Amino acid sequence: THNTQHTTHNTQHTTHNTQHTTHNTQHTTHNTHHTHNTQHTTFSSFHSTHLHLQIDPKKRAKLVRTQYNTPKNGPITVQQGFWFSSHEQWKYMELPYLDVPINRRVFLNGERARTWNSALLRIPGLFASVTDVRKGNGPMNYTSALGIQSIASQVVAENTTITPYASFPVILADQAVGLVWYDNMLRGRRMQGRYGSTESAKVDGTEIAPVMTWDSKITTVLAMLGGITDMTRECLKRDNTYERFYTIVEREWTLKFPTLEGEHLPFAHPSRELPQILSDFPDCK
């Protein structure tokens, strides 16, 4: 009797395993079908055609054509920025966007607008999200909303703090002019120390941010070296994604920028030096 019950139990167990195997077979079939429907973008895969098709339109809506107006030289067509802070151009040091002629033209126009804005307003430097200046002995706060209001989609907080690292996209666009802007900010009092460039300064030269951050230093150094696009281009080609990257960038920027104004304008140079108000650091005279 015991053996009969044991055999019955084993029979039930075998039946359970058979059902489990059937379930696994169905699951495998489901996964095979699931993989068959995978949709690929340049760097991602989506298991839904619906989701895949939503990506380009959503991104396209964020690529906005606008213009910076100069009083005597006409408009400069640019891609609207979030705040039009220099840090928004970081991608140009990472991926080979500038390989695509229309994208390069729009990028150069953006840097024309950046330099013309500061030159016209007699601002001795450029704007980017950065640690703000210390007011007296008070705390130092990070201010993100720094940029150019007329070509930004968001509200710019203020335009009284400049930072040397904001010159990095200008350096990518025209190294000589970019370094002129970089130098103009470094010539301010306390804008250099034993550890290199200072974080930021007030445009009237009365205050600085006595702090060091990686992002306010590495950006200018990397831009001077041309970025890392030579390496990432080779990686994209090796992974067979370069052509798709190029095609998407060319298509999207061509759709939004069929024509450009302001390409004839040179990059503007500083029209004012940073006032020499503070004393220099004792060990940096």
Backbone as CSV, one residue per row, in Angstrom:
resi,resn,N_x,N_y,N_z,CA_x,CA_y,CA_z,C_x,C_y,C_z
1,THR,0.836,-1.205,0.000,0.000,0.000,0.000,0.873,1.257,0.000
2,HIS,1.895,1.261,0.818,2.809,2.403,0.868,3.435,2.650,-0.503
3,ASN,3.874,1.555,-1.149,4.513,1.698,-2.460,3.530,2.204,-3.496
4,THR,2.280,1.748,-3.377,1.264,2.199,-4.332,1.043,3.696,-4.180
5,GLN,0.949,4.183,-2.942,0.758,5.603,-2.696,1.956,6.406,-3.198
6,HIS,3.133,5.845,-2.981,4.342,6.536,-3.417,4.373,6.660,-4.940
7,THR,3.927,5.542,-5.577,3.890,5.569,-7.045,2.890,6.594,-7.529
8,THR,1.750,6.647,-6.844,0.725,7.636,-7.200,1.274,9.049,-7.053
9,HIS,1.980,9.297,-5.949,2.575,10.612,-5.710,3.548,10.971,-6.837
10,ASN,4.379,9.985,-7.223,5.345,10.239,-8.285,4.651,10.518,-9.604
11,THR,3.524,9.813,-9.814,2.772,10.047,-11.043,2.241,11.472,-11.077
12,GLN,1.730,11.942,-9.921,1.231,13.308,-9.838,2.363,14.317,-10.027
13,HIS,3.505,13.992,-9.451,4.648,14.883,-9.571,5.100,14.984,-11.021
14,THR,5.073,13.819,-11.687,5.443,13.795,-13.102,4.468,14.620,-13.915
15,THR,3.189,14.492,-13.579,2.174,15.282,-14.283,2.414,16.770,-14.075
16,HIS,2.734,17.154,-12.829,3.026,18.559,-12.522,4.214,19.057,-13.348
17,ASN,5.258,18.205,-13.426,6.437,18.598,-14.191,6.120,18.742,-15.674
18,THR,5.234,17.851,-16.124,4.831,17.938,-17.528,4.126,19.252,-17.793
19,GLN,3.239,19.637,-16.860,2.539,20.911,-16.992,3.514,22.078,-16.927
20,HIS,4.481,21.962,-16.012,5.471,23.009,-15.860,6.300,23.154,-17.141
21,THR,6.656,21.990,-17.716,7.407,22.010,-18.973,6.594,22.667,-20.069
22,THR,5.290,22.343,-20.090,4.415,22.957,-21.086,4.382,24.468,-20.922
23,HIS,4.293,24.910,-19.637,4.295,26.340,-19.339,5.589,26.996,-19.834
24,ASN,6.728,26.319,-19.578,8.002,26.870,-20.021,8.095,26.941,-21.536
25,THR,7.516,25.929,-22.183,7.504,25.938,-23.643,6.721,27.130,-24.154
26,GLN,5.569,27.387,-23.517,4.763,28.538,-23.911,5.509,29.837,-23.658
27,HIS,6.215,29.905,-22.520,6.969,31.103,-22.169,8.079,31.353,-23.182
28,THR,8.756,30.267,-23.599,9.816,30.394,-24.593,9.256,30.880,-25.911
29,THR,8.104,30.336,-26.288,7.459,30.774,-27.524,7.121,32.253,-27.460
30,HIS,6.605,32.693,-26.288,6.255,34.100,-26.086,7.489,34.994,-26.228
31,ASN,8.616,34.554,-25.611,9.828,35.353,-25.681,10.371,35.429,-27.104
32,THR,10.253,34.330,-27.832,10.710,34.332,-29.217,9.923,35.346,-30.025
33,HIS,8.610,35.359,-29.812,7.748,36.308,-30.521,8.066,37.742,-30.090
34,HIS,8.356,37.902,-28.778,8.659,39.215,-28.207,9.921,39.790,-28.834
35,THR,10.955,38.930,-28.968,12.213,39.364,-29.548,12.030,39.756,-31.010
36,HIS,11.178,39.038,-31.692,10.941,39.295,-33.109,10.405,40.711,-33.342
37,ASN,9.661,41.259,-32.333,9.048,42.577,-32.477,9.911,43.710,-31.936
38,THR,11.126,43.405,-31.457,11.980,44.439,-30.895,12.319,45.499,-31.939
39,GLN,12.162,46.771,-31.545,12.482,47.887,-32.426,13.749,48.560,-31.906
40,HIS,14.655,48.913,-32.798,15.955,49.446,-32.395,16.099,50.919,-32.761
41,THR,16.636,51.700,-31.810,17.103,53.043,-32.121,18.629,52.937,-32.179
42,THR,19.318,54.068,-32.213,20.771,54.012,-32.321,21.406,53.318,-31.126
43,PHE,20.915,53.590,-29.917,21.548,53.054,-28.726,20.609,52.224,-27.852
44,SER,19.364,52.029,-28.258,18.395,51.352,-27.405,17.518,50.400,-28.201
45,SER,16.866,49.493,-27.470,15.897,48.585,-28.074,14.582,48.717,-27.331
46,PHE,13.472,48.674,-28.069,12.146,48.785,-27.484,11.304,47.599,-27.941
47,HIS,10.563,47.027,-27.006,9.740,45.867,-27.316,8.346,46.263,-27.760
48,SER,8.183,47.526,-28.138,6.880,47.995,-28.583,7.060,48.945,-29.762
49,THR,6.452,48.618,-30.859,6.501,49.504,-32.020,5.880,50.853,-31.677
50,HIS,4.831,50.841,-30.873,4.145,52.075,-30.483,5.097,53.018,-29.749
51,LEU,5.857,52.478,-28.781,6.802,53.303,-28.025,7.922,53.801,-28.933
52,HIS,8.397,52.932,-29.784,9.494,53.280,-30.677,9.129,54.454,-31.575
53,LEU,7.915,54.420,-32.103,7.484,55.456,-33.033,7.213,56.791,-32.355
54,GLN,7.094,56.786,-31.010,6.842,58.031,-30.287,8.117,58.822,-30.022
55,ILE,9.278,58.189,-30.128,10.522,58.826,-29.719,10.854,60.036,-30.588
56,ASP,10.923,59.846,-31.894,11.331,60.938,-32.781,10.411,62.156,-32.688
57,PRO,9.071,61.992,-32.732,8.203,63.172,-32.614,8.370,63.920,-31.297
58,LYS,8.554,63.186,-30.194,8.713,63.841,-28.891,10.029,64.620,-28.835
59,LYS,11.080,64.021,-29.356,12.364,64.716,-29.383,12.330,65.882,-30.369
60,ARG,11.656,65.690,-31.483,11.596,66.721,-32.522,10.954,67.998,-31.984
61,ALA,9.967,67.835,-31.113,9.274,69.002,-30.562,10.188,69.844,-29.683
62,LYS,11.251,69.240,-29.167,12.176,69.964,-28.294,13.288,70.670,-29.077
63,LEU,13.387,70.363,-30.351,14.370,71.036,-31.200,13.685,72.242,-31.832
64,VAL,13.967,73.421,-31.302,13.218,74.634,-31.667,14.137,75.637,-32.351
65,ARG,13.663,76.156,-33.454,14.379,77.200,-34.192,13.992,78.574,-33.629
66,THR,14.988,79.391,-33.342,14.709,80.747,-32.894,15.819,81.644,-33.411
67,GLN,15.842,82.914,-33.014,16.895,83.781,-33.501,17.310,84.799,-32.448
68,TYR,18.600,85.099,-32.470,19.159,86.161,-31.637,19.267,87.394,-32.529
69,ASN,18.707,88.488,-32.078,18.677,89.698,-32.895,19.764,90.689,-32.474
70,THR,20.634,91.008,-33.405,21.616,92.055,-33.165,21.033,93.369,-33.679
71,PRO,21.332,94.484,-33.050,20.688,95.747,-33.439,21.068,96.256,-34.825
72,LYS,22.269,95.959,-35.286,22.725,96.518,-36.566,23.077,95.463,-37.609
73,ASN,23.274,94.230,-37.170,23.749,93.196,-38.099,22.718,92.113,-38.390
74,GLY,21.491,92.336,-37.945,20.425,91.396,-38.267,20.386,90.183,-37.350
75,PRO,19.509,89.220,-37.670,19.312,88.059,-36.797,20.358,86.962,-37.016
76,ILE,20.528,86.168,-35.977,21.354,84.960,-36.050,20.436,83.784,-35.713
77,THR,20.236,82.884,-36.650,19.380,81.720,-36.422,20.102,80.732,-35.518
78,VAL,19.427,80.305,-34.432,20.040,79.369,-33.485,19.029,78.311,-33.058
79,GLN,19.553,77.267,-32.443,18.707,76.286,-31.767,18.414,76.829,-30.374
80,GLN,17.134,76.924,-30.035,16.756,77.457,-28.721,17.370,76.608,-27.613
81,GLY,17.913,77.287,-26.607,18.474,76.589,-25.469,17.470,76.461,-24.341
82,PHE,17.821,75.705,-23.321,17.001,75.618,-22.116,17.144,76.950,-21.380
83,TRP,18.385,77.261,-20.989,18.734,78.620,-20.545,19.738,79.248,-21.520
84,PHE,20.184,78.487,-22.475,21.305,78.809,-23.351,22.581,78.985,-22.526
85,SER,22.702,78.160,-21.513,23.941,78.041,-20.742,24.948,77.252,-21.584
86,SER,26.220,77.608,-21.472,27.246,76.905,-22.245,27.269,75.407,-21.974
87,HIS,26.924,75.004,-20.745,27.025,73.574,-20.424,26.082,72.733,-21.274
88,GLU,25.068,73.347,-21.870,24.133,72.612,-22.717,24.794,72.111,-24.001
89,GLN,25.989,72.602,-24.293,26.712,72.175,-25.498,27.737,71.086,-25.208
90,TRP,27.690,70.524,-24.024,28.653,69.503,-23.607,28.681,68.338,-24.595
91,LYS,27.538,68.002,-25.180,27.436,66.846,-26.086,28.392,66.971,-27.270
92,TYR,28.745,68.213,-27.641,29.606,68.394,-28.803,31.044,67.961,-28.536
93,MET,31.404,67.773,-27.276,32.712,67.210,-26.949,32.674,65.693,-26.883
94,GLU,31.461,65.128,-26.859,31.311,63.699,-26.631,31.011,62.904,-27.894
95,LEU,30.060,63.362,-28.681,29.616,62.627,-29.862,29.848,63.456,-31.128
96,PRO,30.055,62.821,-32.265,30.460,63.543,-33.489,29.316,64.250,-34.206
97,TYR,28.567,65.071,-33.481,27.511,65.865,-34.105,28.066,66.767,-35.210
98,LEU,29.259,67.302,-34.989,29.815,68.280,-35.923,30.244,67.660,-37.246
99,ASP,30.193,66.336,-37.346,30.430,65.681,-38.635,29.321,66.016,-39.625
100,VAL,28.144,66.335,-39.099,26.971,66.593,-39.932,26.945,68.082,-40.283
101,PRO,27.094,68.453,-41.549,27.236,69.867,-41.910,26.136,70.788,-41.376
102,ILE,24.861,70.411,-41.476,23.793,71.295,-41.014,23.856,71.472,-39.504
103,ASN,24.210,70.427,-38.788,24.323,70.544,-37.338,25.485,71.447,-36.964
104,ARG,26.586,71.309,-37.686,27.751,72.154,-37.425,27.414,73.623,-37.664
105,ARG,26.687,73.917,-38.721,26.323,75.302,-39.039,25.447,75.903,-37.937
106,VAL,24.496,75.120,-37.442,23.619,75.607,-36.359,24.437,75.819,-35.079
107,PHE,25.338,74.896,-34.793,26.196,75.026,-33.614,27.039,76.296,-33.695
108,LEU,27.659,76.546,-34.835,28.491,77.741,-34.992,27.667,79.012,-34.817
109,ASN,26.447,79.000,-35.336,25.592,80.174,-35.151,25.261,80.397,-33.681
110,GLY,25.060,79.329,-32.944,24.799,79.458,-31.508,25.946,80.134,-30.783
111,GLU,27.169,79.788,-31.164,28.335,80.401,-30.524,28.553,81.833,-31.006
112,ARG,28.131,82.118,-32.247,28.126,83.525,-32.681,27.211,84.337,-31.764
113,ALA,26.011,83.808,-31.546,25.050,84.515,-30.694,25.588,84.672,-29.274
114,ARG,26.252,83.659,-28.762,26.795,83.726,-27.396,27.824,84.858,-27.276
115,THR,28.716,84.944,-28.244,29.758,85.975,-28.163,29.189,87.365,-28.453
116,TRP,28.267,87.455,-29.400,27.671,88.755,-29.699,26.851,89.275,-28.526
117,ASN,26.160,88.393,-27.830,25.348,88.829,-26.687,26.218,89.513,-25.628
118,SER,27.326,88.870,-25.258,28.199,89.466,-24.238,28.893,90.715,-24.741
119,ALA,29.302,90.708,-26.011,29.983,91.884,-26.557,29.045,93.083,-26.627
120,LEU,27.815,92.856,-27.090,26.860,93.956,-27.221,26.452,94.524,-25.861
121,LEU,26.328,93.640,-24.863,25.918,94.079,-23.531,27.106,94.501,-22.665
122,ARG,28.293,94.475,-23.242,29.526,94.833,-22.532,29.704,93.996,-21.264
123,ILE,29.445,92.728,-21.405,29.670,91.766,-20.327,31.044,91.143,-20.553
124,PRO,31.938,91.165,-19.569,33.327,90.747,-19.791,33.547,89.233,-19.787
125,GLY,32.485,88.465,-19.973,32.618,87.015,-19.982,31.357,86.365,-20.515
126,LEU,31.231,85.067,-20.265,30.129,84.273,-20.807,29.399,83.553,-19.679
127,PHE,28.184,83.091,-19.989,27.309,82.521,-18.960,27.200,81.000,-19.066
128,ALA,27.190,80.361,-17.893,26.927,78.920,-17.805,26.518,78.594,-16.371
129,SER,25.765,77.521,-16.201,25.378,77.062,-14.855,26.645,76.832,-14.033
130,VAL,26.672,77.402,-12.826,27.918,77.377,-12.066,27.650,77.727,-10.602
131,THR,28.625,77.443,-9.738,28.563,77.911,-8.353,28.628,79.432,-8.358
132,ASP,27.631,80.063,-7.745,27.550,81.523,-7.788,28.577,82.143,-6.848
133,VAL,28.816,83.428,-7.031,29.804,84.144,-6.218,29.352,84.196,-4.756
134,ARG,30.338,84.280,-3.891,30.032,84.437,-2.460,29.830,85.914,-2.168
135,LYS,28.737,86.216,-1.529,28.427,87.603,-1.157,28.891,87.825,0.278
136,GLY,29.975,88.550,0.429,30.558,88.756,1.749,31.067,87.453,2.321
137,ASN,30.632,87.121,3.530,31.010,85.861,4.166,29.875,84.842,4.115
138,GLY,28.911,85.079,3.228,27.753,84.199,3.141,28.067,82.882,2.445
139,PRO,27.061,82.028,2.322,27.249,80.716,1.690,27.372,80.855,0.178
140,MET,27.852,79.791,-0.453,27.919,79.744,-1.905,26.838,78.794,-2.407
141,ASN,26.075,79.242,-3.366,24.990,78.441,-3.907,25.209,78.192,-5.392
142,TYR,24.726,77.053,-5.855,24.828,76.740,-7.272,23.661,77.383,-8.005
143,THR,23.951,78.089,-9.078,22.908,78.725,-9.878,22.891,78.087,-11.263
144,SER,21.817,77.402,-11.565,21.694,76.722,-12.859,21.206,77.654,-13.954
145,ALA,20.247,78.524,-13.605,19.537,79.317,-14.617,20.331,80.540,-15.053
146,LEU,21.489,80.283,-15.668,22.324,81.345,-16.226,22.412,81.126,-17.731
147,GLY,22.222,82.188,-18.504,22.261,82.025,-19.946,21.821,83.292,-20.650
148,ILE,21.113,83.113,-21.776,20.675,84.245,-22.591,19.158,84.165,-22.743
149,GLN,18.450,85.060,-22.104,16.993,84.964,-22.015,16.310,84.962,-23.385
150,SER,16.756,85.790,-24.305,16.047,85.945,-25.576,16.051,84.688,-26.429
151,ILE,16.962,83.748,-26.165,17.004,82.510,-26.952,16.918,81.282,-26.048
152,ALA,16.269,81.467,-24.882,16.069,80.378,-23.925,14.592,80.042,-23.812
153,SER,14.299,78.774,-23.494,12.908,78.363,-23.303,12.461,78.559,-21.858
154,GLN,13.422,78.685,-20.932,13.127,78.828,-19.517,13.574,80.205,-19.027
155,VAL,13.106,80.561,-17.847,13.462,81.857,-17.272,14.910,81.834,-16.787
156,VAL,15.693,82.805,-17.220,17.073,82.961,-16.771,17.075,83.785,-15.491
157,ALA,17.748,83.288,-14.466,17.684,83.902,-13.132,18.345,85.273,-13.087
158,GLU,19.545,85.376,-13.652,20.275,86.641,-13.604,21.400,86.596,-14.617
159,ASN,21.987,87.747,-14.868,23.094,87.825,-15.825,24.254,88.636,-15.265
160,THR,24.560,88.361,-13.996,25.649,89.092,-13.348,26.812,88.188,-12.951
161,THR,26.732,86.885,-13.230,27.801,85.960,-12.872,28.341,85.297,-14.137
162,ILE,29.646,85.385,-14.338,30.288,84.772,-15.495,31.267,83.704,-15.026
163,THR,31.621,82.792,-15.910,32.532,81.714,-15.541,33.464,81.376,-16.699
164,PRO,34.746,81.190,-16.428,35.692,80.874,-17.507,35.286,79.644,-18.328
165,TYR,34.695,78.634,-17.677,34.380,77.417,-18.429,33.298,77.629,-19.480
166,ALA,32.558,78.750,-19.388,31.533,79.029,-20.392,32.131,79.287,-21.764
167,SER,33.445,79.414,-21.835,34.106,79.638,-23.127,34.318,78.334,-23.900
168,PHE,34.077,77.173,-23.281,34.464,75.929,-23.949,33.771,75.678,-25.291
169,PRO,32.446,75.973,-25.449,31.873,75.742,-26.776,32.390,76.721,-27.828
170,VAL,32.758,77.928,-27.388,33.356,78.886,-28.324,34.729,78.370,-28.759
171,ILE,35.457,77.770,-27.840,36.754,77.164,-28.180,36.565,76.066,-29.222
172,LEU,35.508,75.270,-29.090,35.225,74.237,-30.085,34.879,74.846,-31.438
173,ALA,34.181,75.973,-31.408,33.751,76.626,-32.646,34.902,77.356,-33.327
174,ASP,35.672,78.106,-32.555,36.818,78.869,-33.066,37.799,78.992,-31.910
175,GLN,38.835,78.178,-31.939,39.712,78.095,-30.773,40.330,79.441,-30.403
176,ALA,40.759,80.201,-31.398,41.413,81.481,-31.109,40.468,82.435,-30.386
177,VAL,39.250,82.581,-30.903,38.290,83.494,-30.277,37.877,82.967,-28.901
178,GLY,37.673,81.663,-28.793,37.302,81.084,-27.508,38.348,81.335,-26.444
179,LEU,39.610,81.233,-26.811,40.688,81.473,-25.850,40.798,82.945,-25.486
180,VAL,40.413,83.829,-26.396,40.374,85.261,-26.056,39.358,85.510,-24.949
181,TRP,38.180,84.901,-25.067,37.161,85.047,-24.017,37.624,84.405,-22.713
182,TYR,38.244,83.253,-22.805,38.767,82.568,-21.613,39.793,83.448,-20.909
183,ASP,40.718,83.996,-21.690,41.765,84.855,-21.140,41.180,86.118,-20.518
184,ASN,40.153,86.668,-21.147,39.562,87.907,-20.634,38.990,87.701,-19.229
185,MET,38.433,86.526,-18.976,37.904,86.238,-17.632,39.021,85.916,-16.653
186,LEU,40.049,85.196,-17.107,41.155,84.842,-16.214,41.973,86.057,-15.787
187,ARG,41.918,87.128,-16.555,42.684,88.327,-16.219,42.062,89.128,-15.064
188,GLY,40.853,88.759,-14.663,40.256,89.416,-13.507,40.994,89.049,-12.230
189,ARG,40.935,89.923,-11.250,41.596,89.655,-9.962,40.967,88.431,-9.289
190,ARG,41.845,87.574,-8.744,41.455,86.336,-8.063,40.766,85.331,-8.992
191,MET,40.926,85.503,-10.294,40.339,84.541,-11.227,41.309,83.425,-11.584
192,GLN,42.532,83.473,-10.997,43.475,82.365,-11.101,44.138,82.176,-9.746
193,GLY,44.469,80.951,-9.450,45.167,80.629,-8.217,46.142,79.500,-8.464
194,ARG,46.716,78.973,-7.409,47.701,77.904,-7.564,47.091,76.641,-8.159
195,TYR,45.765,76.527,-8.095,45.092,75.346,-8.654,44.399,75.634,-9.981
196,GLY,44.732,76.767,-10.585,44.162,77.052,-11.894,43.046,78.078,-11.832
197,SER,42.108,77.942,-12.749,41.050,78.945,-12.898,40.085,78.929,-11.720
198,THR,39.538,80.107,-11.426,38.528,80.253,-10.381,37.154,79.952,-10.963
199,GLU,36.248,79.510,-10.122,34.920,79.046,-10.541,34.102,80.102,-11.286
200,SER,33.936,81.269,-10.693,33.095,82.297,-11.319,33.413,83.657,-10.715
201,ALA,32.882,84.682,-11.360,33.088,86.059,-10.883,31.858,86.886,-11.191
202,LYS,31.667,87.921,-10.400,30.619,88.883,-10.697,31.113,89.802,-11.808
203,VAL,30.211,90.213,-12.691,30.637,90.975,-13.871,31.287,92.309,-13.525
204,ASP,31.026,92.835,-12.318,31.659,94.104,-11.936,32.983,93.894,-11.209
205,GLY,33.423,92.632,-11.092,34.721,92.329,-10.500,34.795,92.411,-9.003
206,THR,33.654,92.512,-8.316,33.684,92.729,-6.869,33.648,91.430,-6.054
207,GLU,33.252,90.318,-6.674,33.115,89.063,-5.916,33.474,87.878,-6.807
208,ILE,33.916,86.794,-6.150,34.216,85.547,-6.846,33.620,84.388,-6.061
209,ALA,33.663,83.202,-6.666,33.298,81.971,-5.950,34.596,81.225,-5.651
210,PRO,35.105,81.297,-4.412,36.386,80.677,-4.076,36.248,79.168,-3.868
211,VAL,35.984,78.459,-4.961,35.763,77.019,-4.884,36.277,76.389,-6.168
212,MET,36.598,75.108,-6.113,37.042,74.395,-7.308,36.068,73.260,-7.605
213,THR,35.682,73.136,-8.867,34.837,72.007,-9.272,35.402,71.391,-10.549
214,TRP,35.140,70.125,-10.695,35.627,69.388,-11.864,35.038,69.947,-13.155
215,ASP,33.725,70.208,-13.150,33.079,70.582,-14.407,33.480,71.973,-14.879
216,SER,33.919,72.837,-13.973,34.331,74.174,-14.419,35.778,74.198,-14.889
217,LYS,36.474,73.076,-14.780,37.869,73.011,-15.224,38.055,72.069,-16.413
218,ILE,37.479,70.859,-16.323,37.728,69.860,-17.351,37.146,70.266,-18.696
219,THR,36.057,71.031,-18.680,35.397,71.394,-19.938,36.311,72.209,-20.845
220,THR,36.990,73.220,-20.280,37.871,74.045,-21.115,39.083,73.237,-21.575
221,VAL,39.637,72.434,-20.688,40.804,71.618,-21.058,40.429,70.652,-22.181
222,LEU,39.299,69.985,-22.024,38.866,69.014,-23.033,38.561,69.697,-24.360
223,ALA,37.945,70.886,-24.298,37.653,71.615,-25.534,38.941,72.019,-26.247
224,MET,39.935,72.436,-25.476,41.221,72.799,-26.091,41.845,71.618,-26.823
225,LEU,41.555,70.419,-26.357,42.087,69.203,-26.990,41.171,68.672,-28.087
226,GLY,40.060,69.367,-28.314,39.153,68.955,-29.385,38.086,67.966,-28.977
227,GLY,37.949,67.707,-27.674,36.942,66.750,-27.225,37.386,65.314,-27.455
228,ILE,36.448,64.374,-27.304,36.770,62.954,-27.489,36.018,62.361,-28.678
229,THR,35.577,63.221,-29.590,34.749,62.726,-30.700,35.512,61.784,-31.637
230,ASP,36.834,61.919,-31.733,37.589,60.983,-32.561,37.445,59.555,-32.041
231,MET,37.420,59.412,-30.721,37.283,58.085,-30.127,35.853,57.552,-30.257
232,THR,34.870,58.417,-29.957,33.487,57.933,-30.006,33.055,57.655,-31.446
233,ARG,33.584,58.402,-32.392,33.276,58.130,-33.808,33.727,56.722,-34.182
234,GLU,34.928,56.366,-33.761,35.434,55.033,-34.072,34.602,53.953,-33.394
235,CYS,34.159,54.226,-32.174,33.300,53.258,-31.464,31.970,53.079,-32.191
236,LEU,31.380,54.191,-32.637,30.113,54.109,-33.365,30.280,53.321,-34.660
237,LYS,31.382,53.539,-35.350,31.619,52.804,-36.594,31.849,51.327,-36.318
238,ARG,32.559,51.045,-35.270,32.815,49.650,-34.903,31.517,48.923,-34.563
239,ASP,30.592,49.653,-33.903,29.316,49.046,-33.507,28.239,49.161,-34.587
240,ASN,28.630,49.677,-35.745,27.689,49.831,-36.869,26.503,50.737,-36.534
241,THR,26.771,51.781,-35.738,25.712,52.738,-35.395,26.013,54.152,-35.897
242,TYR,27.189,54.352,-36.470,27.571,55.702,-36.907,26.650,56.226,-38.010
243,GLU,26.369,55.399,-39.007,25.541,55.849,-40.122,24.137,56.226,-39.660
244,ARG,23.594,55.432,-38.736,22.266,55.755,-38.223,22.296,57.042,-37.406
245,PHE,23.325,57.211,-36.586,23.490,58.453,-35.822,23.545,59.651,-36.779
246,TYR,24.364,59.550,-37.799,24.537,60.628,-38.773,23.215,60.922,-39.482
247,THR,22.511,59.878,-39.898,21.257,60.045,-40.640,20.190,60.738,-39.807
248,ILE,20.074,60.338,-38.542,19.056,60.930,-37.668,19.363,62.403,-37.416
249,VAL,20.612,62.718,-37.090,20.986,64.110,-36.828,20.772,64.968,-38.073
250,GLU,21.186,64.466,-39.221,21.015,65.218,-40.467,19.533,65.448,-40.769
251,ARG,18.715,64.412,-40.592,17.281,64.536,-40.878,16.610,65.544,-39.960
252,GLU,16.860,65.446,-38.653,16.155,66.283,-37.693,16.563,67.752,-37.805
253,TRP,17.852,68.019,-37.970,18.291,69.413,-38.050,17.932,70.033,-39.405
254,THR,17.885,69.236,-40.444,17.472,69.750,-41.749,15.996,70.128,-41.737
255,LEU,15.178,69.328,-41.045,13.747,69.634,-40.943,13.510,70.983,-40.272
256,LYS,14.257,71.261,-39.211,14.029,72.490,-38.444,14.811,73.688,-38.975
257,PHE,15.871,73.439,-39.712,16.721,74.550,-40.156,16.961,74.488,-41.670
258,PRO,15.893,74.688,-42.457,16.078,74.685,-43.920,16.927,75.860,-44.395
259,THR,16.903,76.957,-43.638,17.734,78.125,-43.937,18.309,78.663,-42.640
260,LEU,19.412,79.385,-42.747,20.051,79.997,-41.578,20.415,81.439,-41.898
261,GLU,20.219,82.302,-40.934,20.643,83.694,-41.071,21.774,83.968,-40.089
262,GLY,22.637,84.874,-40.461,23.705,85.301,-39.565,25.022,84.577,-39.727
263,GLU,25.106,83.665,-40.689,26.344,82.900,-40.845,27.507,83.763,-41.320
264,HIS,27.193,84.923,-41.896,28.244,85.813,-42.393,28.959,86.563,-41.269
265,LEU,28.333,86.594,-40.085,28.918,87.370,-38.984,30.123,86.655,-38.387
266,PRO,31.164,87.399,-38.039,32.294,86.789,-37.333,31.912,86.554,-35.869
267,PHE,32.713,85.775,-35.173,32.526,85.643,-33.729,32.983,86.950,-33.088
268,ALA,32.199,87.438,-32.136,32.528,88.711,-31.501,33.604,88.523,-30.430
269,HIS,34.410,89.553,-30.237,35.439,89.571,-29.199,34.928,90.360,-27.993
270,PRO,35.537,90.177,-26.827,35.105,90.942,-25.641,35.192,92.444,-25.900
271,SER,34.205,93.149,-25.408,34.187,94.605,-25.563,34.536,95.303,-24.252
272,ARG,34.833,94.528,-23.223,35.124,95.105,-21.914,35.962,94.123,-21.109
273,GLU,36.871,94.621,-20.313,37.657,93.782,-19.420,36.946,93.639,-18.083
274,LEU,37.254,92.570,-17.376,36.712,92.387,-16.031,37.362,93.417,-15.109
275,PRO,36.579,94.268,-14.451,37.159,95.323,-13.612,38.099,94.772,-12.539
276,GLN,39.209,95.471,-12.347,40.240,95.051,-11.387,39.934,95.653,-10.009
277,ILE,38.993,95.059,-9.315,38.533,95.606,-8.032,39.212,94.917,-6.853
278,LEU,39.197,93.602,-6.837,39.747,92.844,-5.722,41.271,92.838,-5.766
279,SER,41.871,92.491,-4.632,43.306,92.232,-4.635,43.544,90.798,-5.076
280,ASP,44.706,90.505,-5.613,45.009,89.139,-6.055,45.221,88.228,-4.849
281,PHE,45.187,86.923,-5.082,45.558,85.977,-4.041,47.022,86.221,-3.680
282,PRO,47.385,86.169,-2.390,48.758,86.494,-1.963,49.820,85.662,-2.673
283,ASP,49.523,84.407,-2.971,50.531,83.528,-3.578,50.425,83.495,-5.098
284,CYS,49.739,84.453,-5.684,49.514,84.421,-7.131,49.656,85.814,-7.737
285,LYS,50.768,86.478,-7.416,50.995,87.829,-7.948,52.081,87.772,-9.027
